[in-house]
Amino acid sequence: MTGRTKEETNGVTLLGNQHTQYPNDYDPKVLETFVNKHPDHDYFVKFNCPEFTSLCPITGQPDFAALYISYVPDEIMVESKSLKLYLFSFRNHGDFHEDCVNIIMNDLIELMHPRYIEVWGKFLPRGGISIDPYCNYGMPGTKWEQVAWERLTHHDLYPETVRNR
């Protein structure tokens, strides 16, 4: 297996760039992609983002979460540095937890057209309650549509013991 050609990485401009500009507010245009060299295989790619931050749209208070994004790529994949900058763009964005995870999922669906994707936010508590929104999507008309339904209906059936919040 050889490395990637310039044509395969043509759309990747942020990785290796020492003069990265961090967005001040929500910006899906920062997302970049590259070609999946293994579209004939179904496999998961998982991003763990333990320092996700957004703002409460009512109070302006910061909300902190561990965010988990898992997807089965089709033809193209999201580049990780651009994803990091995209998630950073929520830092000054005011939206409810449930909205943030759905916005992220929808932007990634529009960007990559994955076979399957799920986004799970585990937000730290404010006011004595934590919120853990989960959303997913399976490509319509494929086996992944049924996988999405099964994972959604069985999601958090056996939740983990949480001791740190």
C-alpha positions in Angstrom: 0.0 0.0 0.0 1.4 3.4 -1.0 0.9 6.7 0.6 -1.5 9.4 -0.5 -1.1 11.3 -3.7 -1.4 15.1 -4.0 -4.7 14.6 -5.8 -6.0 12.6 -2.8 -5.0 15.3 -0.3 -5.8 18.3 -2.5 -8.7 19.6 -0.3 -6.7 19.3 2.9 -5.2 22.8 3.7 -5.3 23.1 7.5 -3.2 20.1 8.4 0.4 21.2 8.8 -0.5 24.9 8.5 1.4 26.8 11.2 -0.8 29.9 10.8 -4.2 28.4 11.6 -7.0 30.9 12.3 -9.4 29.8 14.9 -13.1 30.6 14.2 -14.8 33.0 16.6 -18.3 31.5 16.1 -20.0 28.4 14.5 -18.4 27.8 11.1 -19.1 24.6 9.2 -17.1 26.0 6.2 -13.9 25.1 8.0 -14.5 21.3 7.5 -12.3 19.6 5.0 -12.4 16.1 3.5 -10.2 13.5 1.9 -10.8 10.4 -0.1 -11.5 7.1 1.7 -9.0 4.6 0.3 -11.1 1.7 1.6 -14.7 2.3 0.5 -15.1 -1.4 -0.1 -14.9 -2.1 3.7 -17.3 -1.1 6.4 -15.4 0.3 9.4 -15.9 2.7 12.2 -14.0 5.9 12.7 -14.4 7.4 16.2 -13.4 10.8 17.4 -13.3 11.5 21.2 -13.5 15.2 22.0 -13.2 15.5 25.8 -13.1 19.3 25.8 -16.2 20.4 23.7 -17.5 23.8 24.8 -20.6 25.8 23.8 -22.8 28.5 25.4 -26.2 28.3 26.9 -28.4 30.4 24.5 -30.3 31.9 27.5 -27.7 32.6 30.1 -24.6 32.7 28.1 -22.9 30.4 30.6 -20.4 27.9 29.2 -21.4 24.3 28.8 -18.7 21.6 28.7 -19.0 18.1 27.3 -17.1 15.0 26.2 -18.3 14.6 22.6 -18.1 11.3 20.8 -18.5 11.1 17.0 -18.5 7.7 15.3 -19.1 7.1 11.7 -18.8 4.5 8.9 -17.4 6.4 5.9 -18.5 6.0 2.3 -16.4 7.7 -0.4 -15.0 10.6 1.6 -13.9 11.3 5.2 -13.5 14.3 7.5 -10.0 15.6 8.2 -9.4 15.6 11.9 -7.7 19.0 12.3 -10.6 20.7 10.4 -13.0 18.8 12.7 -11.1 20.1 15.7 -11.4 23.7 14.4 -15.1 23.1 13.6 -15.9 21.9 17.1 -13.9 24.8 18.5 -16.2 27.1 16.5 -19.0 26.2 19.0 -17.1 27.8 21.8 -19.0 31.1 21.4 -22.1 29.5 19.9 -25.3 29.7 21.9 -27.4 26.6 21.5 -29.0 23.9 23.7 -27.1 20.6 24.1 -29.6 18.7 22.0 -29.2 21.3 19.2 -25.4 21.1 19.2 -25.2 17.4 18.7 -27.8 17.4 15.9 -26.2 20.4 14.2 -22.8 18.6 14.3 -24.3 15.4 12.9 -26.2 17.2 10.2 -23.2 19.2 9.1 -21.1 16.0 8.9 -23.8 14.2 6.9 -23.9 17.0 4.4 -20.1 17.1 4.2 -19.4 13.4 3.9 -22.6 11.4 3.1 -21.5 8.7 5.5 -23.1 5.3 5.6 -23.7 5.7 9.3 -23.0 8.3 11.9 -23.7 9.0 15.6 -23.0 11.9 17.9 -23.2 11.6 21.6 -22.6 14.6 24.0 -22.0 13.9 27.6 -22.4 17.4 29.2 -21.2 18.2 32.7 -24.0 19.2 35.0 -25.2 22.7 35.6 -27.9 23.3 38.2 -27.6 19.7 39.4 -28.5 18.0 36.2 -26.4 16.6 33.3 -27.8 16.1 29.8 -26.4 13.5 27.4 -28.1 13.9 24.0 -27.5 11.2 21.4 -28.4 11.2 17.7 -27.6 9.0 14.8 -28.3 8.5 11.1 -28.1 5.5 8.7 -28.0 6.0 4.9 -31.6 5.5 3.7 -32.2 2.3 1.7 -29.1 0.5 3.1 -28.5 -1.9 5.9 -27.2 1.2 7.9 -30.7 2.6 8.1 -31.7 -0.4 10.2 -28.5 -0.3 12.2 -29.3 3.4 13.1 -32.8 2.4 14.3 -31.4 -0.6 16.4 -28.7 1.5 17.9 -31.1 4.3 18.7 -33.7 2.0 20.3 -31.0 0.3 22.4 -28.9 3.3 23.1 -28.0 3.7 26.7 -30.0 0.6 27.7 -27.2 -0.2 30.1 -25.8 3.2 31.1 -22.4 3.4 32.6 -21.9 4.3 36.2 -21.0 8.0 36.4 -18.9 9.0 39.4 -17.4 12.2 38.3 -20.4 14.4 38.0 
